Amino acid sequence: MNGALKAAWALTAFVIVAGIVGWIVTGRPVFAVFIVLGAVTAAGAAFALRTPPDRPTSKEGPTP
């Protein structure tokens, strides 16, 4: 995991925590948007950074 990826996950966590704290402190449900956006960002990052499935190797040479 490189530095940019760590920063992205930290920012995602910050947005989610800020939404939770904002909602609790103010009682305004508009902060649910922060929670949803943080969750969507986390899901997108997890989906984008998954490892591709292994491709079966061919025993034949390249096609001419």
OpenMM code with the backbone's topology and positions (N, CA, C; nanometers):
from openmm import Vec3, app, unit

residues = "MET ASN GLY ALA LEU LYS ALA ALA TRP ALA LEU THR ALA PHE VAL ILE VAL ALA GLY ILE VAL GLY TRP ILE VAL THR GLY ARG PRO VAL PHE ALA VAL PHE ILE VAL LEU GLY ALA VAL THR ALA ALA GLY ALA ALA PHE ALA LEU ARG THR PRO PRO ASP ARG PRO THR SER LYS GLU GLY PRO THR PRO".split()
positions = [
    Vec3(0.0861, -0.1169, 0.0000),
    Vec3(0.0000, 0.0000, 0.0000),
    Vec3(0.0906, 0.1230, 0.0000),
    Vec3(0.0736, 0.2073, -0.1005),
    Vec3(0.1590, 0.3254, -0.1109),
    Vec3(0.1001, 0.4430, -0.0330),
    Vec3(0.1721, 0.5534, -0.0298),
    Vec3(0.1313, 0.6696, 0.0477),
    Vec3(0.0016, 0.7324, 0.0001),
    Vec3(-0.0183, 0.7377, -0.1304),
    Vec3(-0.1411, 0.7965, -0.1835),
    Vec3(-0.2626, 0.7134, -0.1447),
    Vec3(-0.2475, 0.5828, -0.1473),
    Vec3(-0.3581, 0.4955, -0.1102),
    Vec3(-0.3905, 0.5084, 0.0386),
    Vec3(-0.2878, 0.5183, 0.1218),
    Vec3(-0.3098, 0.5390, 0.2651),
    Vec3(-0.3809, 0.6714, 0.2902),
    Vec3(-0.3415, 0.7745, 0.2173),
    Vec3(-0.4058, 0.9047, 0.2324),
    Vec3(-0.5518, 0.8984, 0.1889),
    Vec3(-0.5811, 0.8256, 0.0837),
    Vec3(-0.7191, 0.8128, 0.0366),
    Vec3(-0.8063, 0.7414, 0.1393),
    Vec3(-0.7537, 0.6340, 0.1987),
    Vec3(-0.8301, 0.5630, 0.3013),
    Vec3(-0.8476, 0.6499, 0.4255),
    Vec3(-0.7450, 0.7278, 0.4607),
    Vec3(-0.7556, 0.8178, 0.5759),
    Vec3(-0.8612, 0.9250, 0.5510),
    Vec3(-0.8643, 0.9791, 0.4310),
    Vec3(-0.9642, 1.0800, 0.3972),
    Vec3(-1.1048, 1.0204, 0.3991),
    Vec3(-1.1192, 0.8992, 0.3507),
    Vec3(-1.2487, 0.8311, 0.3535),
    Vec3(-1.2962, 0.8129, 0.4969),
    Vec3(-1.2058, 0.7659, 0.5830),
    Vec3(-1.2413, 0.7468, 0.7240),
    Vec3(-1.2763, 0.8798, 0.7897),
    Vec3(-1.2030, 0.9848, 0.7567),
    Vec3(-1.2303, 1.1170, 0.8133),
    Vec3(-1.3687, 1.1663, 0.7737),
    Vec3(-1.4058, 1.1482, 0.6486),
    Vec3(-1.5366, 1.1940, 0.6005),
    Vec3(-1.6489, 1.1187, 0.6734),
    Vec3(-1.6315, 0.9889, 0.6911),
    Vec3(-1.7331, 0.9100, 0.7603),
    Vec3(-1.7441, 0.9528, 0.9066),
    Vec3(-1.6299, 0.9672, 0.9738),
    Vec3(-1.6310, 1.0087, 1.1143),
    Vec3(-1.6869, 1.1499, 1.1291),
    Vec3(-1.6508, 1.2395, 1.0379),
    Vec3(-1.7044, 1.3757, 1.0434),
    Vec3(-1.8562, 1.3746, 1.0263),
    Vec3(-1.9066, 1.2892, 0.9411),
    Vec3(-2.0513, 1.2781, 0.9229),
    Vec3(-2.1203, 1.2271, 1.0480),
    Vec3(-2.0621, 1.1259, 1.1103),
    Vec3(-2.1206, 1.0707, 1.2334),
    Vec3(-2.1187, 1.1743, 1.3449),
    Vec3(-2.0032, 1.2390, 1.3645),
    Vec3(-1.9909, 1.3398, 1.4700),
    Vec3(-2.0833, 1.4580, 1.4421),
    Vec3(-2.0874, 1.5038, 1.3199),
    Vec3(-2.1749, 1.6154, 1.2849),
    Vec3(-2.3213, 1.5842, 1.3082),
    Vec3(-2.3604, 1.4625, 1.2757),
    Vec3(-2.4992, 1.4221, 1.2945),
    Vec3(-2.5328, 1.4143, 1.4432),
    Vec3(-2.4422, 1.3571, 1.5224),
    Vec3(-2.4660, 1.3454, 1.6666),
    Vec3(-2.4694, 1.4818, 1.7332),
    Vec3(-2.3738, 1.5673, 1.6997),
    Vec3(-2.3624, 1.6976, 1.7662),
    Vec3(-2.4782, 1.7899, 1.7298),
    Vec3(-2.5134, 1.7961, 1.6026),
    Vec3(-2.6169, 1.8900, 1.5594),
    Vec3(-2.7563, 1.8289, 1.5565),
    Vec3(-2.7636, 1.6987, 1.5417),
    Vec3(-2.8929, 1.6328, 1.5308),
    Vec3(-2.9566, 1.6494, 1.3936),
    Vec3(-2.8808, 1.7042, 1.2998),
    Vec3(-2.9344, 1.7258, 1.1640),
    Vec3(-2.8962, 1.6072, 1.0751),
    Vec3(-2.9940, 1.5406, 1.0178),
    Vec3(-2.9643, 1.4228, 0.9362),
    Vec3(-2.8960, 1.4533, 0.8032),
    Vec3(-2.8737, 1.5807, 0.7730),
    Vec3(-2.8043, 1.6147, 0.6489),
    Vec3(-2.6619, 1.5578, 0.6486),
    Vec3(-2.6080, 1.5319, 0.7671),
    Vec3(-2.4734, 1.4752, 0.7754),
    Vec3(-2.4685, 1.3291, 0.7317),
    Vec3(-2.5840, 1.2692, 0.7103),
    Vec3(-2.5864, 1.1331, 0.6566),
    Vec3(-2.5256, 1.1303, 0.5168),
    Vec3(-2.5290, 1.2428, 0.4484),
    Vec3(-2.4678, 1.2512, 0.3156),
    Vec3(-2.3182, 1.2228, 0.3250),
    Vec3(-2.2523, 1.2739, 0.4288),
    Vec3(-2.1105, 1.2473, 0.4491),
    Vec3(-2.0865, 1.0975, 0.4662),
    Vec3(-2.1705, 1.0341, 0.5453),
    Vec3(-2.1540, 0.8910, 0.5712),
    Vec3(-2.1721, 0.8118, 0.4428),
    Vec3(-2.2740, 0.8454, 0.3662),
    Vec3(-2.3010, 0.7743, 0.2412),
    Vec3(-2.1875, 0.7964, 0.1408),
    Vec3(-2.1430, 0.9208, 0.1268),
    Vec3(-2.0340, 0.9482, 0.0319),
    Vec3(-1.9047, 0.8786, 0.0733),
    Vec3(-1.8775, 0.8754, 0.2027),
    Vec3(-1.7586, 0.8036, 0.2503),
    Vec3(-1.7678, 0.6555, 0.2215),
    Vec3(-1.8861, 0.5976, 0.2424),
    Vec3(-1.9046, 0.4548, 0.2161),
    Vec3(-1.8940, 0.4238, 0.0672),
    Vec3(-1.9495, 0.5104, -0.0162),
    Vec3(-1.9411, 0.4898, -0.1615),
    Vec3(-1.7962, 0.5013, -0.2087),
    Vec3(-1.7246, 0.5977, -0.1535),
    Vec3(-1.5829, 0.6133, -0.1885),
    Vec3(-1.5026, 0.4910, -0.1476),
    Vec3(-1.5287, 0.4401, -0.0285),
    Vec3(-1.4576, 0.3199, 0.0193),
    Vec3(-1.4899, 0.1994, -0.0691),
    Vec3(-1.6153, 0.1839, -0.1045),
    Vec3(-1.6539, 0.0713, -0.1905),
    Vec3(-1.5890, 0.0831, -0.3285),
    Vec3(-1.5858, 0.2038, -0.3813),
    Vec3(-1.5220, 0.2244, -0.5114),
    Vec3(-1.3728, 0.1960, -0.5073),
    Vec3(-1.3072, 0.2382, -0.4014),
    Vec3(-1.1633, 0.2118, -0.3879),
    Vec3(-1.1367, 0.0630, -0.3732),
    Vec3(-1.2178, -0.0043, -0.2939),
    Vec3(-1.1989, -0.1486, -0.2751),
    Vec3(-1.2233, -0.2230, -0.4063),
    Vec3(-1.3225, -0.1791, -0.4836),
    Vec3(-1.3519, -0.2436, -0.6116),
    Vec3(-1.2411, -0.2167, -0.7135),
    Vec3(-1.1911, -0.0951, -0.7165),
    Vec3(-1.0893, -0.0575, -0.8146),
    Vec3(-0.9541, -0.1211, -0.7846),
    Vec3(-0.9277, -0.1492, -0.6601),
    Vec3(-0.7959, -0.1997, -0.6225),
    Vec3(-0.7915, -0.3502, -0.6010),
    Vec3(-0.8979, -0.4187, -0.6382),
    Vec3(-0.8954, -0.5638, -0.6224),
    Vec3(-0.8009, -0.6246, -0.7255),
    Vec3(-0.7488, -0.7407, -0.6952),
    Vec3(-0.6556, -0.8059, -0.7866),
    Vec3(-0.7341, -0.8805, -0.8945),
    Vec3(-0.6877, -0.8745, -1.0177),
    Vec3(-0.7589, -0.9442, -1.1246),
    Vec3(-0.7430, -1.0953, -1.1096),
    Vec3(-0.8381, -1.1722, -1.1587),
    Vec3(-0.8269, -1.3184, -1.1504),
    Vec3(-0.7116, -1.3676, -1.2376),
    Vec3(-0.6537, -1.4774, -1.1956),
    Vec3(-0.5436, -1.5357, -1.2724),
    Vec3(-0.5971, -1.5915, -1.4035),
    Vec3(-0.5218, -1.5654, -1.5095),
    Vec3(-0.5591, -1.6197, -1.6400),
    Vec3(-0.4856, -1.7516, -1.6594),
    Vec3(-0.5530, -1.8491, -1.7144),
    Vec3(-0.4835, -1.9762, -1.7394),
    Vec3(-0.3758, -1.9548, -1.8456),
    Vec3(-0.2610, -2.0128, -1.8218),
    Vec3(-0.1519, -1.9983, -1.9181),
    Vec3(-0.1670, -2.1029, -2.0288),
    Vec3(-0.1387, -2.0609, -2.1484),
    Vec3(-0.1482, -2.1501, -2.2629),
    Vec3(-0.0145, -2.2201, -2.2827),
    Vec3(-0.0190, -2.3493, -2.3124),
    Vec3(0.1027, -2.4261, -2.3346),
    Vec3(0.1518, -2.4099, -2.4778),
    Vec3(0.0666, -2.3553, -2.5617),
    Vec3(0.1049, -2.3340, -2.7019),
    Vec3(0.1741, -2.2004, -2.7155),
    Vec3(0.2448, -2.1841, -2.8206),
    Vec3(0.3123, -2.0574, -2.8498),
    Vec3(0.2124, -1.9533, -2.8956),
    Vec3(0.2592, -1.8325, -2.9218),
    Vec3(0.1691, -1.7280, -2.9702),
    Vec3(0.1116, -1.7612, -3.1065),
    Vec3(-0.0070, -1.7122, -3.1336),
    Vec3(-0.0720, -1.7355, -3.2623),
    Vec3(-0.0035, -1.6515, -3.3698),
    Vec3(0.0321, -1.7125, -3.4831),
    Vec3(0.1001, -1.6358, -3.5897),
    Vec3(0.0076, -1.5397, -3.6592),
] * unit.nanometer
topology = app.Topology()
chain = topology.addChain("A")
for resn in residues:
    res = topology.addResidue(resn, chain)
    for name in ("N", "CA", "C"):
        topology.addAtom(name, app.Element.getBySymbol(name[0]), res)
